[in-house]
Amino acid sequence: TLAHPVPFFLGSTNEAAASVGGGPASRALEALAPLWERLDPTLLELESYVRSHPALAPLLAPVPVLQDLYVFGAPSRAAASDAPALSVVVIAYNEEECLAEVTAELSRALSLAGIAFELVMVDDGSADQTLAIMRRLAAADPRVVVVPLSPNRGIGGALRAGFDRARGGHVTWVPADGQIGPDTVVELYRRRGEAPMLTTVYTDRDDPIYRTVISRTLNTIIRLRTGEVAKSGGNYLFGRSAWERHAPPPDDSMMISTAFRSSLRAAGVPIVEVPIRARARVAGHSKVLNPRTILRTLASTLAMRRG
């Protein structure tokens, strides 16, 4: 605002700007800023009046900047050019025993495969040192992004937060317990051209009997409610645009993945199944099959409808 009267005394707009680049003059102008904002419309009218009169116009500094043409590039395109090829969402709830080892193994495998990646690490309201470890990893590696959630949102909430934050052209996810190895992530990315979504099917998994019973019960309910066979229990890889167009409604249960696949199928989007093997946890024990999670998942499953 002060550029209207000041150039008359200083010779040009450039000199006016240079004179207030710091020191007492700069601080004084900052203090007067509210006043100048209120005076701005009046100053503009006064300037227009003076410039419209040939005898008065020479009193004001020239304003050649008004004759310049500026062309601005779209920020979204610039941001897209810096985006990684792959975003791996790592979800964790009280996984302090596993996290550092799993992250190091995953980063090493992706680097050796020559994949430009980011790790979007979602802490789902952990009560241990999981979030602190994530932040240390992010401080040491700019490819690591931390998404802290509080309170705990469940698997669906953690996945949604990670998928929404991911910038990669393709997105996948793994649990922080290490049961899905980095070789699976590399293989899915290698086959990314086969379909907009690659979903995984376990060829075998050494689960205790109670987990097998719960899993089969949920799959039976899904089939009865939706008419779909829910064979997939592992991770999946998809183009980021698929999530932007077909993300399911909010869901904090394990059924978010089933709902996402259902949304894609309803839109006629091809899905290819890839068989994988599950590994043992790196350390610790599962936090998934507890009464709260089971009830969340059951409620979401019963709410599902045929497409």
N, C-alpha and C positions, 0 to 999 in steps of 0.2 A: 504493500500500500504506500509506503513512504517513497517509493520510486517516482510518484507523481510530482511532488514539489522539489525533492532533493536534487535531481540532476541539474536543475537550473543553476545551483550554486557550485556544483562539482564538475560540470562540463559534459558528462555523459552518464548513462545508466551504469556502465561498467565501473566508472570511478565511484559512483554511489555505492555499488555493491561492495567494492574493495574497501571502502572506508569504514564499513560496519562489519567487517569480517571477524572482529573479535575486540576485546577490551571494553572500556567503559561505554563507548558508543553503542556497541552491540547490546550490552546489558540494559542500557537506557531504552533502546528501541524495543527490547523484549517487554520491559515494564509498561511501555506505552502501547503495546500491541492491541489491547482491547479497545482503546480509544480510537486508534487508526482504523480498526475494523468497522466501527460505527460511522466514522467519517468517510469511509471508502466510496459509497454511492455519491456523496456530495462532491468529492474530489474528482471522480470520473466525469460528472456533469460539468464541473468547472474546467477540466482539461479539454473536453469537447468544445466548450464555448470559446476558450482561448485559441485553440487550433483552427477554429472556423473563421477567425478574423486575421487577415494577412498582416496587420500591424502588430498583433499580439503574439502570433505563432512563433516568431523567432525567440521569444522569451523562454520557450520550453526546449528541452533537449530533443534531438531527433529520436525517433523510435523505429529504426529499420527492422527490428525484430518482428514487428507486425507484418512485414512483407515476406517473411521467411515461410517456407513450407516444411512441416515436420511430418515424417512418416514413422509410425510406431509398429513394430512387429507384435504379433499376438503372444503374450506371455505363456499361454498354454502350450504352444508349439515348442517354445524354448525349453519349457519344463519337460515336455515329452521326450525331447532329444537327449536329456540327461537321465531318463528313467532306465533302471536296470532291465535286463531281459527277463529275469525271473525273480519273483518275490516268494520267499518261503516263510510262511507264518508258523511260528513255533509257539504252541500254547502250553502254559505251565500253571500248575496249582500245587504249591508246596513240593517243588522238585529241586531243592538245593543240592541234593546228592548227585543228580544226573546232569544238570543243566550245562555246566562248563565243559564236561567231556563230550556230550552230544553236540554242542555248538561247535567245538573245535573239529570234531570228526566231519560234520556237515560242511563247514567252511573249507576244510582241506579238500574234500571230494569235489565240491563245486569249482574250486579254483583249478584243480588238476584237470577238470573237464573243460576248462576254458569258458565257463558260463559267467556272464556279468550278473551278479545277484545282489539281493539285499535280504537280510534276516529280520523279519518283523516279529519281535518277541513280545508276546502278550502275557502279562502276569495277571492271573484271574483272582486277585485278592488274596494272595498267599500270606500265611501267617509266619513263615520262616524267612530265610535269607534269599529267597528266589529273586525278588525285585532288586535287591542290592547287587546280586551277582549279575543280573541283566545290565544294570547301569554300569558296572565295571567293564563288562564286555563291550558295551556301546562306547565307552570312553576310549577304549583301546582300538576299536575298529569302526570307521565311519559307515560301514555297510550294515551295521547293526542298529535297528530302530526299536525303541522300547515303548510299549503301550501298556501303561498301568491301569488296571480296573479295580474299582472299589465301590461297593462290596463285591463279593464273588457273584459272577453272572452265569456260571455254568458253561458247558462246552459250546452251546449255540451262541451265547453272548460273546465268548472269547473269539470264536471263529469269525463272527460278524465284525467285531472290532478290528481284527487283523486284516480281513478282506477289504474292509472300507479304507484302511490305511495303506494298503499295498499299492506301489506305483509301477510294478513290473508289467511287461506286456503279457506275461503268463504268471499265474499264481498257483501255489500248492501249499500244503500244510503238513506238519508232522507234530506228534506229541513230544514233549520234552523228555520223555522217559527212554527214548532210544529204540522203541519197538519197531519203528519203521526206519530202516537203515538209509544212509545217504545214496546207496546204489539204486534204491527205488526212485528217489527224487531225480537222479541223473537220467535214469531210464525213461521216466515219464516225460521229462523235458526233451529228451532225444526223439521221442515219438509224438511230440506236440502237434505235428501236422496231420495226424490221422483223424482228429475230430476236435470240435470246440471244447469237449470235456473228455478226459481220460479218467476213468474211475477204477479202483483196484478191488480185486477179489482175493481173499486169502486162500491159498491152496491148502494150507494146513496151519493149525494154530493149537498149541498145547495149552488149552484152557482147562481149568477145573470144572467139574460137572455142574456146579451151581451157575457159573457164568454161561456155559453152553445152554442150560435150560432157560435162563433169562433172555439170552440172545434169540433163541429159536421162538420163544413166546412172542417177543416183540416183532419179529419178522412175520409170524403168522397173523398178528393183528394188523400189521401194515398191509399184508396181502388181502385180508378181508375188507379193510376200510378203503383201500385205493385200487385194488385189482392188480397191483404191481408186485413183482417178486423182488424183495429187498435182499439181494445176495451180497451187496457190497458192505464191507465193514471197515475198510481201510481208508487211506487218504485219496485224494484226487487232484488233478491238475486241470486248469481251465484258462481260457483267455480272459483277461480282465474285463473286456467288453461284455462277456457273457454274464458276469456278476452285475455289471452296471445295468443291464437290460432285464435280467431275469432273477434277481435276488429274491428269495422268499420273504414272507412277512417275518417280523421279529420272533425269535424263538430261542430260549435259553437252554434247550435240551439237545440231546444227541440227534434229534430228528431234523435239525436244520439241514443236514447233508441230504437226507432223503427228500425233504421238501424242495431243495435246490434242484436235484435231479428231476423231480416230478415237474417242476416249472419249466425246465429245459425240454423235457419230452413233450409237454403240452404245446410248446412253441415249435415243435418239429426239429429241435436242435439235436444232431447226432451225438451219441455217447458211445465210446469204445471201452470195453472192460479189459483190464490188464491183470493177469495173475501175479501175486507177490507172496513172499513168505514173511511171516512175522517173526521177530527176534524176541529174545528175553529182555526184560527191562535191564537197564544199566545198573540200577540200584533202587532201593526203596520198594514201595508197594503201590498198587493201584488205588486211586482216589475216586474212580468212576462209579463202581458198583456199591454205592451206599444208598440208604433208603431215600434220601432227598433227591438224588439224581434219578433213581429208578422211578419215583413218583412223577418228577418233572417229565421224564421221557414218556411214561405211560399216558399222562394227560395230553401231551402233544400228539401222540400216536392216535388216541381216541378221537382227537379233534380233526384228524385228516379226513378228506372226502375223496371220492373217485373223481378223476379228472374228466 
